[in-house]
Amino acid sequence: MDDLDFSAKPASRPEAAAQAARAAAQVTAPSPLYQPALALEFFRSAGTVEEKPAGKPIFSENEKAGGLFSKGARMYLLLEGEIGLMIQNKFFGVIKPGQVFGELAVIAGLPRSATAMAKINCRLLSLDEKQFHAALEKKPEFALMLMGTMVQRLRESIARLGAAGKAQGAPAERSDILDRKTLASLRGELAAQEPAGFPAGKLIMSAGAVGAFMYVVLEGHVAISVGDSVVERVGSGGIFGEMALVDRAARAASAKAETDCKLLAINRTDFLGLVKAKPAFGASLLKSIAVRMQQLAQQLAQAQS
């Protein structure tokens, strides 16, 4: 790791386009929804204090979150110091005290898309997957805050993908985001609400519209489109439409039933109550958003290269 250069300038195009798309899933401008005090309470409730000397890597690009030879993924809250972020040994951003980073590997088991290294001596709080879920049981409201910051990044990626024109590659496939236990618990919690049926070809939601509901796919497949391009297909156990309930902004994409579908619609009041009362539901939503961030970043990199 001695050849990493924090003073390096960004790479030239087309390489820079692909790097920028991957970086979007790792760092962004601070969201107005982010609450440093809540993040500190969350990490303190179950986290481990770590010290990293200047030049010490926290994690490395392409490092896997799980598996026989993995170190076991951790997410971090920086207490003191400064962390540099790099892709292919090229510096692209910094983490300042009070910021959370590295969460995608813990939330969704994704490989690291960047290298993080201490620029100066650093003090951090870290959480592995087990500690993360323990902290979520104590502070479920953290899930809502983190969703807000992640949705901001996701919307930025969707906007860039729309500006880039037609998406490249096959649409991403999403299903089984909610496991059987969580799905059964969810249906029990909303037992008074009948699932809604949508025939093949029926428009479910439109980009730019106000979002009153998010949806859980119980049966069938739904196509998610940005502009004229289908970017995702959501199957049984998958979810969509949650972004508008998190930040109350307009729909970023359209959704149409590809086959006859049965969907469970969840309004914002029920959504907020479920996230606070059911930490497993909040964790599943975070995982879904994290996976979508990675998938859209890959599509954006292909479209811009």
N, C-alpha and C positions, 0 to 999 in steps of 0.2 A: 504493500500500500504506500510505499515511500514515494512513488512517482505521481501521486495525486497532487494536482496543482490548483490551489484555491484562487490564484490570480488569473487563471486561463480565461480567455474570452470565449463567448458562445461560438459554436461551430457554424460554418456557413451553410446555406441551403444547398441541397434538399435535406441534408442530415439534420439541420437545426429544426425543421418542421416536425420531423419524427420525434426528436428529443423534447420539443416543447409540448407535444401532445402527451407524451409519457409523463412529463413533469407536472402536467395539470392535475394528475391524480395524486400528487404528493404534496404540493404546496400551493397556496393561493393567498390573495389579500385577506386580512382578517375580516371575518364576517361580523356584521352588527349583532348577530344572534349569539355570538360566542361570549361566554361568561367565564373569565379566568378564575373567579372565586369558586364557582361550581366545579370546574375542572380540578382545582386543587383539592377540594373536599372529596371528589370522586377517587382520585389517585391515592390520597392519604388513607382512605377507608380500607384499602386492601393492597396497596402498592409496596414496592421495595425501593429503598434509596440506593442509588448507584453513583459512583464518582468516576469520571473519565478524564484522564490527562490530555493536554493538547496533542493533537495528532493521532489520537486513539479512535479507531472506527467503532461506531455503535452497531451498524449493520452494513452489508455490502450489496451492491446491485446484483440482481438475479438470485440472491440468497433465498432458499425455499423455506416456507413457514413450517412444514412438517416433513416427516419421513425419517428413515433410518439414520441418515447422516446430518440431519438438521440440528440447529442449536436450540430450537424451540423459540418461536416468535414472541417478541415483546413489543408493546407500544409504550410511548414515553411522554412525560411532561417535563419540560426543561425548567429547572428551578434557578440555576445560575449558569452563566457562560454564554456560549454561542456555538451553534452547530452549522456546519456547511453541508449543503446538498449537492451531489454531483451525478451526472450521467456520462458514462464513457470517459471518466476522468476530467470532465468539463464542469466547472462550477456554474450553478444556475440559481442558487438562492440560499437563504439563511433561516435558521430557526432561532427565535429570540426567547428569553425567559417568559414563561406563562403560556407558551404554545404547546399543543399536542402534535405529535408526529409519529409515523410508523404504524398507524392504527389499522390500515387495510390488511396487513399480514395476520393480525390477531382476529379481527372481525370476520374475515372471509378466507383466511388461509392462503392469500395471494403471495406470489414471489415478490421480493423487493424490487421496485422499479427504479431505485436510485441508491446511491451510497450516502450514508450520513456519517460525518466525522467531526469530532470536537476540534473547533478552531482554536479555542483556549480551554483552560481547565473548566470542566463542567460538572454540575451536580444535577441529577435527574431522579424522578420517580418513575418506576416501570411496572408494567402489569403483563403477565402472561395470560393465556386464554382463560385458565381457571380463575385467576385473580380478577380478570375483567368481568366475568359473569358474577362473581361474588360481590364486586363493587356495584354492579348493575342492580342486584337485589336490594342493596342499601340505598342507592341513589338512582332510581329509574329515570328521573328527569334529565339526567346526563344524556340519555339516549336521544331525547328530543333535541337537545342543544347540538349534539354531534350530527344528527340528521340534518339540521339546518345548515351547518357549515358544508357538509358533504353535498347537499342538494344544490348549494350555490356553485360548487365546482362542476356538478353534473350539468346544470343549466348552461354554464360557460362552454362546456364541451359540446353540448347539443347545438348551441348557437354557432360555434365554429364549424361544426359538421354541416349545418345548414348553409353557411356562407361558402363552404368549400364545394358545394354542389352535390352530385350524386355520390352516395356512400359506396365504398369499395368492399368487395368480399361478401361472403354469405352473411345473412342476418344472424345475430347471436340468438341462441336458444336458452330460455330460462324456464325452469319448472322445479317443483319440489323445494322451493325456498322455505315453505312451511312444512315441517315434518308432520307425521300423522298425529302425534300427541298435541302439538301446538294447534294444528288445524281443528282437531276435535274439540279442544278447549275453546277455541275461537267460535266455532259453530254453537257450542253450548252456551257461551256468553251472549250470543246474538240469536238465540233460539226463536225469538218472536218475529224475526225478520226472515221472510221467504226469499230464497235465491231468485235472481232474475234471469230469464232466458233470453238469449240473443241469437237469432237465426244467422246462418252463414251469410256474409256480405253486409251485415248490419253495422253501421257506424256507432261506436260506443261513446267516444269522446273526440273532440276536435281541438287541434292546436289553437291557442289564443283564447279559448273559452274559459269561463270561471269554473273551477273545480270544486264540486260539492261532495264528491265521493272518491274513495279509492276502491279498488276491486281485487278480490281473491278469485282466481280461476279454479272452479270446482270440477268442471268438465269442459273439454274442447281446447281450441287454440285461438289466440288473439294475436294479430299483427300490429306492431307499433311502428309508426311511420314519422319520419322527419322530412318535410317537404314531400317529394314524390318517391322517396326511398324507404323501403321497409328495413328498419335497423335491428329489430328484435322480434322474436316470436315467443309468446308466453303460454306455457302449458299448465296442466293441472298442478296445483300447489304453488303456482307462481302468483306474483302480485304486480299491479301497475296502478298508476294514477295517484300514488302517495305523495309525490312531490308537491302538488298543489295544496294538499292538506298540511304539509309541513310549513311552507313559507307563505301560503295564501296568495301566491302569484298565479298568473294565467297558465293554462296547460302549455307545456313545451312541445308536446307531440300529440299525434292523433292515434286512435286505436279502433280497429275494425275486427269483427268476428271472422276468422278464416274458416271455421267450421261452426256448426251449431254449438253454442256455449251455454254453460250455466255459471253465473257469477254471483259472488256474495259482495254486495255493495256496503261500504262502511262510511258513515258520515264523519265529519270532523270531531264532533263531540264524543262519539263512541271511540274514534281513533285515539284521541288524547287520553281517554280513560283507560283504554286497553294498554297503551304504552306504559302508563304509570302503574297499572295494576298487574300486568303480565310481562315481566322482564324478558321472558323467552320470545314474546311477540316483538318487543323492541329490538332484541338482538337479531331476529330474523329480518326485520326491515333494514337494519344497518347492513347486514350481509348482502341483501338484495341490491341496495344502493351502491355498495362497494364494488360488487361484481359488474354492475352496469357502468360504473366509472371506468373500470379497466377495459371493458369491451368497447365502449365508445372512444376511449383514448386510442385503442388499436385501430379502429375504423378511421378515426381522424388522421392518424399517422399515415395510413395507406392513401387516404384521399389527398393529402398534402405532399406526398413524396413524388 
